[in-house]
C-alpha cells in the first residue's frame, strides 16, 4: 500500500492531519477569497468621490 504524503493543518488551535494536496488546494481557495489581498496585488484604490447609498464598493485602477 502506497503511503500518502500527510501534513498538519491547524484550524484555530486544533491540529488536523490532511493530505498535502488538499492543504495546497485549500490554501489557494482561501487566498482568492481574501479580497484585501486581491485588491492589494492589483493595485486598486477605493473611489470615495462618487459615493452612492447602494453599499457597493467602487475601485479605480
mmJSON file of the N, C-alpha and C atoms, coordinates in Angstrom:
{"data_MODEL":{"atom_site":{
"group_PDB":["ATOM","ATOM","ATOM","ATOM","ATOM","ATOM","ATOM","ATOM","ATOM","ATOM","ATOM","ATOM","ATOM","ATOM","ATOM","ATOM","ATOM","ATOM","ATOM","ATOM","ATOM","ATOM","ATOM","ATOM","ATOM","ATOM","ATOM","ATOM","ATOM","ATOM","ATOM","ATOM","ATOM","ATOM","ATOM","ATOM","ATOM","ATOM","ATOM","ATOM","ATOM","ATOM","ATOM","ATOM","ATOM","ATOM","ATOM","ATOM","ATOM","ATOM","ATOM","ATOM","ATOM","ATOM","ATOM","ATOM","ATOM","ATOM","ATOM","ATOM","ATOM","ATOM","ATOM","ATOM","ATOM","ATOM","ATOM","ATOM","ATOM","ATOM","ATOM","ATOM","ATOM","ATOM","ATOM","ATOM","ATOM","ATOM","ATOM","ATOM","ATOM","ATOM","ATOM","ATOM","ATOM","ATOM","ATOM","ATOM","ATOM","ATOM","ATOM","ATOM","ATOM","ATOM","ATOM","ATOM","ATOM","ATOM","ATOM","ATOM","ATOM","ATOM","ATOM","ATOM","ATOM","ATOM","ATOM","ATOM","ATOM","ATOM","ATOM","ATOM","ATOM","ATOM","ATOM","ATOM","ATOM","ATOM","ATOM","ATOM","ATOM","ATOM","ATOM","ATOM","ATOM","ATOM","ATOM","ATOM","ATOM","ATOM","ATOM","ATOM","ATOM","ATOM","ATOM","ATOM","ATOM","ATOM","ATOM","ATOM","ATOM","ATOM","ATOM","ATOM","ATOM","ATOM","ATOM","ATOM","ATOM","ATOM","ATOM","ATOM","ATOM","ATOM","ATOM","ATOM","ATOM","ATOM","ATOM","ATOM","ATOM","ATOM","ATOM","ATOM","ATOM","ATOM","ATOM","ATOM","ATOM","ATOM","ATOM","ATOM","ATOM","ATOM","ATOM","ATOM","ATOM","ATOM","ATOM","ATOM","ATOM","ATOM","ATOM"],
"id":[1,2,3,4,5,6,7,8,9,10,11,12,13,14,15,16,17,18,19,20,21,22,23,24,25,26,27,28,29,30,31,32,33,34,35,36,37,38,39,40,41,42,43,44,45,46,47,48,49,50,51,52,53,54,55,56,57,58,59,60,61,62,63,64,65,66,67,68,69,70,71,72,73,74,75,76,77,78,79,80,81,82,83,84,85,86,87,88,89,90,91,92,93,94,95,96,97,98,99,100,101,102,103,104,105,106,107,108,109,110,111,112,113,114,115,116,117,118,119,120,121,122,123,124,125,126,127,128,129,130,131,132,133,134,135,136,137,138,139,140,141,142,143,144,145,146,147,148,149,150,151,152,153,154,155,156,157,158,159,160,161,162,163,164,165,166,167,168,169,170,171,172,173,174,175,176,177,178,179,180,181,182,183],
"type_symbol":["N","C","C","N","C","C","N","C","C","N","C","C","N","C","C","N","C","C","N","C","C","N","C","C","N","C","C","N","C","C","N","C","C","N","C","C","N","C","C","N","C","C","N","C","C","N","C","C","N","C","C","N","C","C","N","C","C","N","C","C","N","C","C","N","C","C","N","C","C","N","C","C","N","C","C","N","C","C","N","C","C","N","C","C","N","C","C","N","C","C","N","C","C","N","C","C","N","C","C","N","C","C","N","C","C","N","C","C","N","C","C","N","C","C","N","C","C","N","C","C","N","C","C","N","C","C","N","C","C","N","C","C","N","C","C","N","C","C","N","C","C","N","C","C","N","C","C","N","C","C","N","C","C","N","C","C","N","C","C","N","C","C","N","C","C","N","C","C","N","C","C","N","C","C","N","C","C","N","C","C","N","C","C"],
"label_atom_id":["N","CA","C","N","CA","C","N","CA","C","N","CA","C","N","CA","C","N","CA","C","N","CA","C","N","CA","C","N","CA","C","N","CA","C","N","CA","C","N","CA","C","N","CA","C","N","CA","C","N","CA","C","N","CA","C","N","CA","C","N","CA","C","N","CA","C","N","CA","C","N","CA","C","N","CA","C","N","CA","C","N","CA","C","N","CA","C","N","CA","C","N","CA","C","N","CA","C","N","CA","C","N","CA","C","N","CA","C","N","CA","C","N","CA","C","N","CA","C","N","CA","C","N","CA","C","N","CA","C","N","CA","C","N","CA","C","N","CA","C","N","CA","C","N","CA","C","N","CA","C","N","CA","C","N","CA","C","N","CA","C","N","CA","C","N","CA","C","N","CA","C","N","CA","C","N","CA","C","N","CA","C","N","CA","C","N","CA","C","N","CA","C","N","CA","C","N","CA","C","N","CA","C","N","CA","C","N","CA","C","N","CA","C"],
"label_alt_id":[null,null,null,null,null,null,null,null,null,null,null,null,null,null,null,null,null,null,null,null,null,null,null,null,null,null,null,null,null,null,null,null,null,null,null,null,null,null,null,null,null,null,null,null,null,null,null,null,null,null,null,null,null,null,null,null,null,null,null,null,null,null,null,null,null,null,null,null,null,null,null,null,null,null,null,null,null,null,null,null,null,null,null,null,null,null,null,null,null,null,null,null,null,null,null,null,null,null,null,null,null,null,null,null,null,null,null,null,null,null,null,null,null,null,null,null,null,null,null,null,null,null,null,null,null,null,null,null,null,null,null,null,null,null,null,null,null,null,null,null,null,null,null,null,null,null,null,null,null,null,null,null,null,null,null,null,null,null,null,null,null,null,null,null,null,null,null,null,null,null,null,null,null,null,null,null,null,null,null,null,null,null,null],
"label_comp_id":["UNK","UNK","UNK","UNK","UNK","UNK","UNK","UNK","UNK","UNK","UNK","UNK","UNK","UNK","UNK","UNK","UNK","UNK","UNK","UNK","UNK","UNK","UNK","UNK","UNK","UNK","UNK","UNK","UNK","UNK","UNK","UNK","UNK","UNK","UNK","UNK","UNK","UNK","UNK","UNK","UNK","UNK","UNK","UNK","UNK","UNK","UNK","UNK","UNK","UNK","UNK","UNK","UNK","UNK","UNK","UNK","UNK","UNK","UNK","UNK","UNK","UNK","UNK","UNK","UNK","UNK","UNK","UNK","UNK","UNK","UNK","UNK","UNK","UNK","UNK","UNK","UNK","UNK","UNK","UNK","UNK","UNK","UNK","UNK","UNK","UNK","UNK","UNK","UNK","UNK","UNK","UNK","UNK","UNK","UNK","UNK","UNK","UNK","UNK","UNK","UNK","UNK","UNK","UNK","UNK","UNK","UNK","UNK","UNK","UNK","UNK","UNK","UNK","UNK","UNK","UNK","UNK","UNK","UNK","UNK","UNK","UNK","UNK","UNK","UNK","UNK","UNK","UNK","UNK","UNK","UNK","UNK","UNK","UNK","UNK","UNK","UNK","UNK","UNK","UNK","UNK","UNK","UNK","UNK","UNK","UNK","UNK","UNK","UNK","UNK","UNK","UNK","UNK","UNK","UNK","UNK","UNK","UNK","UNK","UNK","UNK","UNK","UNK","UNK","UNK","UNK","UNK","UNK","UNK","UNK","UNK","UNK","UNK","UNK","UNK","UNK","UNK","UNK","UNK","UNK","UNK","UNK","UNK"],
"label_asym_id":["A","A","A","A","A","A","A","A","A","A","A","A","A","A","A","A","A","A","A","A","A","A","A","A","A","A","A","A","A","A","A","A","A","A","A","A","A","A","A","A","A","A","A","A","A","A","A","A","A","A","A","A","A","A","A","A","A","A","A","A","A","A","A","A","A","A","A","A","A","A","A","A","A","A","A","A","A","A","A","A","A","A","A","A","A","A","A","A","A","A","A","A","A","A","A","A","A","A","A","A","A","A","A","A","A","A","A","A","A","A","A","A","A","A","A","A","A","A","A","A","A","A","A","A","A","A","A","A","A","A","A","A","A","A","A","A","A","A","A","A","A","A","A","A","A","A","A","A","A","A","A","A","A","A","A","A","A","A","A","A","A","A","A","A","A","A","A","A","A","A","A","A","A","A","A","A","A","A","A","A","A","A","A"],
"label_entity_id":["1","1","1","1","1","1","1","1","1","1","1","1","1","1","1","1","1","1","1","1","1","1","1","1","1","1","1","1","1","1","1","1","1","1","1","1","1","1","1","1","1","1","1","1","1","1","1","1","1","1","1","1","1","1","1","1","1","1","1","1","1","1","1","1","1","1","1","1","1","1","1","1","1","1","1","1","1","1","1","1","1","1","1","1","1","1","1","1","1","1","1","1","1","1","1","1","1","1","1","1","1","1","1","1","1","1","1","1","1","1","1","1","1","1","1","1","1","1","1","1","1","1","1","1","1","1","1","1","1","1","1","1","1","1","1","1","1","1","1","1","1","1","1","1","1","1","1","1","1","1","1","1","1","1","1","1","1","1","1","1","1","1","1","1","1","1","1","1","1","1","1","1","1","1","1","1","1","1","1","1","1","1","1"],
"label_seq_id":[1,1,1,2,2,2,3,3,3,4,4,4,5,5,5,6,6,6,7,7,7,8,8,8,9,9,9,10,10,10,11,11,11,12,12,12,13,13,13,14,14,14,15,15,15,16,16,16,17,17,17,18,18,18,19,19,19,20,20,20,21,21,21,22,22,22,23,23,23,24,24,24,25,25,25,26,26,26,27,27,27,28,28,28,29,29,29,30,30,30,31,31,31,32,32,32,33,33,33,34,34,34,35,35,35,36,36,36,37,37,37,38,38,38,39,39,39,40,40,40,41,41,41,42,42,42,43,43,43,44,44,44,45,45,45,46,46,46,47,47,47,48,48,48,49,49,49,50,50,50,51,51,51,52,52,52,53,53,53,54,54,54,55,55,55,56,56,56,57,57,57,58,58,58,59,59,59,60,60,60,61,61,61],
"pdbx_PDB_ins_code":[null,null,null,null,null,null,null,null,null,null,null,null,null,null,null,null,null,null,null,null,null,null,null,null,null,null,null,null,null,null,null,null,null,null,null,null,null,null,null,null,null,null,null,null,null,null,null,null,null,null,null,null,null,null,null,null,null,null,null,null,null,null,null,null,null,null,null,null,null,null,null,null,null,null,null,null,null,null,null,null,null,null,null,null,null,null,null,null,null,null,null,null,null,null,null,null,null,null,null,null,null,null,null,null,null,null,null,null,null,null,null,null,null,null,null,null,null,null,null,null,null,null,null,null,null,null,null,null,null,null,null,null,null,null,null,null,null,null,null,null,null,null,null,null,null,null,null,null,null,null,null,null,null,null,null,null,null,null,null,null,null,null,null,null,null,null,null,null,null,null,null,null,null,null,null,null,null,null,null,null,null,null,null],
"Cartn_x":[0.842,0.0,0.887,0.613,1.402,1.031,2.063,1.839,1.546,0.479,0.104,0.995,1.268,2.052,1.104,1.273,0.386,1.102,0.32,0.867,-0.197,0.237,-0.683,-1.289,-2.564,-3.253,-3.953,-3.828,-4.41,-5.623,-6.713,-7.911,-8.06,-7.803,-7.626,-6.474,-6.714,-5.632,-5.802,-6.664,-6.937,-6.092,-5.183,-4.372,-5.141,-5.083,-5.729,-4.71,-4.703,-3.783,-4.485,-3.966,-4.586,-3.552,-4.049,-3.208,-2.643,-1.36,-0.719,-1.398,-1.883,-2.548,-3.812,-4.553,-5.771,-5.435,-4.337,-3.926,-3.545,-2.826,-2.426,-3.658,-4.622,-5.859,-6.632,-6.747,-7.481,-6.817,-5.491,-4.76,-5.011,-5.021,-5.294,-6.692,-7.674,-9.047,-9.133,-8.493,-8.542,-7.855,-6.77,-6.092,-7.003,-7.742,-8.624,-9.853,-10.244,-11.391,-11.02,-9.74,-9.271,-9.221,-10.277,-10.374,-9.346,-8.93,-7.933,-6.626,-6.244,-5.011,-5.153,-6.301,-6.537,-6.466,-7.109,-7.098,-5.668,-4.896,-3.517,-2.652,-2.787,-1.973,-2.315,-3.567,-3.972,-3.716,-3.351,-3.065,-4.308,-5.414,-6.671,-6.786,-7.447,-7.707,-9.204,-9.691,-11.118,-11.478,-12.576,-13.043,-14.069,-13.695,-14.589,-15.33,-15.027,-15.627,-17.105,-17.464,-18.855,-19.521,-19.729,-20.319,-21.807,-22.242,-23.654,-24.165,-25.441,-26.021,-26.304,-25.786,-26.053,-25.289,-24.244,-23.456,-22.377,-22.284,-21.277,-19.969,-18.868,-17.573,-17.157,-16.612,-16.145,-14.642,-13.937,-12.492,-12.015,-10.874,-10.27,-8.906,-8.591,-7.29,-6.274],
"Cartn_y":[-1.187,0.0,1.251,2.147,3.377,4.319,4.927,5.84,7.239,7.843,9.194,10.21,11.319,12.387,13.251,13.205,13.911,15.093,16.078,17.237,17.772,18.577,19.139,20.436,20.615,21.866,22.262,23.52,23.979,24.853,24.551,25.385,25.911,27.205,27.826,27.097,26.417,25.693,24.18,23.734,22.306,21.748,20.821,20.234,19.12,19.152,18.124,17.575,16.273,15.629,15.416,16.073,16.016,15.658,15.243,15.018,16.373,16.427,17.697,18.353,17.553,18.127,18.888,18.358,19.039,20.338,20.345,21.565,22.644,22.27,23.236,23.814,22.954,23.44,24.365,24.0,24.819,26.184,26.201,27.466,28.371,27.8,28.595,29.19,28.41,28.903,30.045,29.884,30.922,32.198,32.062,33.257,34.025,33.319,34.005,34.561,33.996,34.539,35.779,35.991,37.147,38.348,39.139,40.261,41.352,41.503,42.526,42.235,40.97,40.607,40.831,40.507,40.707,42.192,43.029,44.481,45.008,44.529,44.98,44.547,43.292,42.801,43.49,43.86,44.536,46.034,46.551,47.971,48.835,48.354,49.107,50.063,51.19,52.168,52.405,52.649,52.888,54.287,54.393,55.665,56.232,57.288,57.891,59.11,59.525,60.743,60.579,59.551,59.341,58.291,58.623,57.663,57.528,56.318,56.021,55.314,55.314,54.637,53.168,52.65,51.261,50.284,50.739,49.861,49.1,49.305,48.606,49.412,48.734,49.387,49.595,50.757,51.053,51.236,50.698,50.789,51.388,52.078,52.691,52.063,51.641,51.023,52.112],
"Cartn_z":[0.0,0.0,0.0,-0.903,-1.004,0.138,0.701,1.818,1.299,1.775,1.345,2.048,1.368,1.989,2.802,4.093,5.011,5.64,6.046,6.733,7.686,8.636,9.627,9.122,9.381,9.105,10.401,10.793,12.047,11.772,12.419,12.393,13.808,13.951,15.267,15.949,17.045,17.724,17.605,16.703,16.549,15.4,15.688,14.614,13.898,12.567,11.752,10.768,10.562,9.643,8.303,7.249,5.924,4.866,3.715,2.547,2.104,1.767,1.394,0.195,-0.764,-1.936,-1.54,-0.57,-0.123,0.597,1.335,2.039,1.031,-0.03,-1.059,-1.736,-2.085,-2.729,-1.798,-0.526,0.435,0.598,0.636,0.771,-0.43,-1.636,-2.837,-2.796,-2.364,-2.275,-1.273,-0.116,0.912,0.447,-0.331,-0.857,-1.801,-2.671,-3.617,-2.943,-1.815,-1.091,-0.281,-0.047,0.714,-0.228,-0.262,-1.2,-0.925,0.316,0.631,-0.093,-0.161,-0.858,-2.353,-2.932,-4.358,-4.691,-3.89,-4.109,-4.023,-3.06,-2.884,-4.074,-4.525,-5.632,-6.955,-7.146,-8.368,-8.32,-7.165,-7.019,-7.123,-6.604,-6.673,-5.497,-5.744,-4.692,-4.618,-3.435,-3.264,-3.739,-4.489,-5.01,-4.033,-3.311,-2.327,-2.863,-4.1,-4.643,-4.954,-5.653,-6.073,-5.196,-3.943,-3.023,-3.29,-3.321,-3.501,-2.251,-2.076,-0.928,-1.216,-2.331,-2.705,-1.831,-1.128,-0.288,-1.035,-2.35,-3.144,-3.123,-3.016,-3.056,-4.511,-4.805,-6.145,-6.088,-7.075,-7.099,-8.413,-8.356,-9.518,-9.692,-10.935,-11.222,-11.495],
"occupancy":[1.0,1.0,1.0,1.0,1.0,1.0,1.0,1.0,1.0,1.0,1.0,1.0,1.0,1.0,1.0,1.0,1.0,1.0,1.0,1.0,1.0,1.0,1.0,1.0,1.0,1.0,1.0,1.0,1.0,1.0,1.0,1.0,1.0,1.0,1.0,1.0,1.0,1.0,1.0,1.0,1.0,1.0,1.0,1.0,1.0,1.0,1.0,1.0,1.0,1.0,1.0,1.0,1.0,1.0,1.0,1.0,1.0,1.0,1.0,1.0,1.0,1.0,1.0,1.0,1.0,1.0,1.0,1.0,1.0,1.0,1.0,1.0,1.0,1.0,1.0,1.0,1.0,1.0,1.0,1.0,1.0,1.0,1.0,1.0,1.0,1.0,1.0,1.0,1.0,1.0,1.0,1.0,1.0,1.0,1.0,1.0,1.0,1.0,1.0,1.0,1.0,1.0,1.0,1.0,1.0,1.0,1.0,1.0,1.0,1.0,1.0,1.0,1.0,1.0,1.0,1.0,1.0,1.0,1.0,1.0,1.0,1.0,1.0,1.0,1.0,1.0,1.0,1.0,1.0,1.0,1.0,1.0,1.0,1.0,1.0,1.0,1.0,1.0,1.0,1.0,1.0,1.0,1.0,1.0,1.0,1.0,1.0,1.0,1.0,1.0,1.0,1.0,1.0,1.0,1.0,1.0,1.0,1.0,1.0,1.0,1.0,1.0,1.0,1.0,1.0,1.0,1.0,1.0,1.0,1.0,1.0,1.0,1.0,1.0,1.0,1.0,1.0,1.0,1.0,1.0,1.0,1.0,1.0],
"B_iso_or_equiv":[0.0,0.0,0.0,0.0,0.0,0.0,0.0,0.0,0.0,0.0,0.0,0.0,0.0,0.0,0.0,0.0,0.0,0.0,0.0,0.0,0.0,0.0,0.0,0.0,0.0,0.0,0.0,0.0,0.0,0.0,0.0,0.0,0.0,0.0,0.0,0.0,0.0,0.0,0.0,0.0,0.0,0.0,0.0,0.0,0.0,0.0,0.0,0.0,0.0,0.0,0.0,0.0,0.0,0.0,0.0,0.0,0.0,0.0,0.0,0.0,0.0,0.0,0.0,0.0,0.0,0.0,0.0,0.0,0.0,0.0,0.0,0.0,0.0,0.0,0.0,0.0,0.0,0.0,0.0,0.0,0.0,0.0,0.0,0.0,0.0,0.0,0.0,0.0,0.0,0.0,0.0,0.0,0.0,0.0,0.0,0.0,0.0,0.0,0.0,0.0,0.0,0.0,0.0,0.0,0.0,0.0,0.0,0.0,0.0,0.0,0.0,0.0,0.0,0.0,0.0,0.0,0.0,0.0,0.0,0.0,0.0,0.0,0.0,0.0,0.0,0.0,0.0,0.0,0.0,0.0,0.0,0.0,0.0,0.0,0.0,0.0,0.0,0.0,0.0,0.0,0.0,0.0,0.0,0.0,0.0,0.0,0.0,0.0,0.0,0.0,0.0,0.0,0.0,0.0,0.0,0.0,0.0,0.0,0.0,0.0,0.0,0.0,0.0,0.0,0.0,0.0,0.0,0.0,0.0,0.0,0.0,0.0,0.0,0.0,0.0,0.0,0.0,0.0,0.0,0.0,0.0,0.0,0.0],
"pdbx_formal_charge":[null,null,null,null,null,null,null,null,null,null,null,null,null,null,null,null,null,null,null,null,null,null,null,null,null,null,null,null,null,null,null,null,null,null,null,null,null,null,null,null,null,null,null,null,null,null,null,null,null,null,null,null,null,null,null,null,null,null,null,null,null,null,null,null,null,null,null,null,null,null,null,null,null,null,null,null,null,null,null,null,null,null,null,null,null,null,null,null,null,null,null,null,null,null,null,null,null,null,null,null,null,null,null,null,null,null,null,null,null,null,null,null,null,null,null,null,null,null,null,null,null,null,null,null,null,null,null,null,null,null,null,null,null,null,null,null,null,null,null,null,null,null,null,null,null,null,null,null,null,null,null,null,null,null,null,null,null,null,null,null,null,null,null,null,null,null,null,null,null,null,null,null,null,null,null,null,null,null,null,null,null,null,null],
"auth_seq_id":[1,1,1,2,2,2,3,3,3,4,4,4,5,5,5,6,6,6,7,7,7,8,8,8,9,9,9,10,10,10,11,11,11,12,12,12,13,13,13,14,14,14,15,15,15,16,16,16,17,17,17,18,18,18,19,19,19,20,20,20,21,21,21,22,22,22,23,23,23,24,24,24,25,25,25,26,26,26,27,27,27,28,28,28,29,29,29,30,30,30,31,31,31,32,32,32,33,33,33,34,34,34,35,35,35,36,36,36,37,37,37,38,38,38,39,39,39,40,40,40,41,41,41,42,42,42,43,43,43,44,44,44,45,45,45,46,46,46,47,47,47,48,48,48,49,49,49,50,50,50,51,51,51,52,52,52,53,53,53,54,54,54,55,55,55,56,56,56,57,57,57,58,58,58,59,59,59,60,60,60,61,61,61],
"auth_comp_id":["UNK","UNK","UNK","UNK","UNK","UNK","UNK","UNK","UNK","UNK","UNK","UNK","UNK","UNK","UNK","UNK","UNK","UNK","UNK","UNK","UNK","UNK","UNK","UNK","UNK","UNK","UNK","UNK","UNK","UNK","UNK","UNK","UNK","UNK","UNK","UNK","UNK","UNK","UNK","UNK","UNK","UNK","UNK","UNK","UNK","UNK","UNK","UNK","UNK","UNK","UNK","UNK","UNK","UNK","UNK","UNK","UNK","UNK","UNK","UNK","UNK","UNK","UNK","UNK","UNK","UNK","UNK","UNK","UNK","UNK","UNK","UNK","UNK","UNK","UNK","UNK","UNK","UNK","UNK","UNK","UNK","UNK","UNK","UNK","UNK","UNK","UNK","UNK","UNK","UNK","UNK","UNK","UNK","UNK","UNK","UNK","UNK","UNK","UNK","UNK","UNK","UNK","UNK","UNK","UNK","UNK","UNK","UNK","UNK","UNK","UNK","UNK","UNK","UNK","UNK","UNK","UNK","UNK","UNK","UNK","UNK","UNK","UNK","UNK","UNK","UNK","UNK","UNK","UNK","UNK","UNK","UNK","UNK","UNK","UNK","UNK","UNK","UNK","UNK","UNK","UNK","UNK","UNK","UNK","UNK","UNK","UNK","UNK","UNK","UNK","UNK","UNK","UNK","UNK","UNK","UNK","UNK","UNK","UNK","UNK","UNK","UNK","UNK","UNK","UNK","UNK","UNK","UNK","UNK","UNK","UNK","UNK","UNK","UNK","UNK","UNK","UNK","UNK","UNK","UNK","UNK","UNK","UNK"],
"auth_asym_id":["A","A","A","A","A","A","A","A","A","A","A","A","A","A","A","A","A","A","A","A","A","A","A","A","A","A","A","A","A","A","A","A","A","A","A","A","A","A","A","A","A","A","A","A","A","A","A","A","A","A","A","A","A","A","A","A","A","A","A","A","A","A","A","A","A","A","A","A","A","A","A","A","A","A","A","A","A","A","A","A","A","A","A","A","A","A","A","A","A","A","A","A","A","A","A","A","A","A","A","A","A","A","A","A","A","A","A","A","A","A","A","A","A","A","A","A","A","A","A","A","A","A","A","A","A","A","A","A","A","A","A","A","A","A","A","A","A","A","A","A","A","A","A","A","A","A","A","A","A","A","A","A","A","A","A","A","A","A","A","A","A","A","A","A","A","A","A","A","A","A","A","A","A","A","A","A","A","A","A","A","A","A","A"],
"auth_atom_id":["N","CA","C","N","CA","C","N","CA","C","N","CA","C","N","CA","C","N","CA","C","N","CA","C","N","CA","C","N","CA","C","N","CA","C","N","CA","C","N","CA","C","N","CA","C","N","CA","C","N","CA","C","N","CA","C","N","CA","C","N","CA","C","N","CA","C","N","CA","C","N","CA","C","N","CA","C","N","CA","C","N","CA","C","N","CA","C","N","CA","C","N","CA","C","N","CA","C","N","CA","C","N","CA","C","N","CA","C","N","CA","C","N","CA","C","N","CA","C","N","CA","C","N","CA","C","N","CA","C","N","CA","C","N","CA","C","N","CA","C","N","CA","C","N","CA","C","N","CA","C","N","CA","C","N","CA","C","N","CA","C","N","CA","C","N","CA","C","N","CA","C","N","CA","C","N","CA","C","N","CA","C","N","CA","C","N","CA","C","N","CA","C","N","CA","C","N","CA","C","N","CA","C","N","CA","C","N","CA","C","N","CA","C"],
"pdbx_PDB_model_num":[1,1,1,1,1,1,1,1,1,1,1,1,1,1,1,1,1,1,1,1,1,1,1,1,1,1,1,1,1,1,1,1,1,1,1,1,1,1,1,1,1,1,1,1,1,1,1,1,1,1,1,1,1,1,1,1,1,1,1,1,1,1,1,1,1,1,1,1,1,1,1,1,1,1,1,1,1,1,1,1,1,1,1,1,1,1,1,1,1,1,1,1,1,1,1,1,1,1,1,1,1,1,1,1,1,1,1,1,1,1,1,1,1,1,1,1,1,1,1,1,1,1,1,1,1,1,1,1,1,1,1,1,1,1,1,1,1,1,1,1,1,1,1,1,1,1,1,1,1,1,1,1,1,1,1,1,1,1,1,1,1,1,1,1,1,1,1,1,1,1,1,1,1,1,1,1,1,1,1,1,1,1,1]
}}}
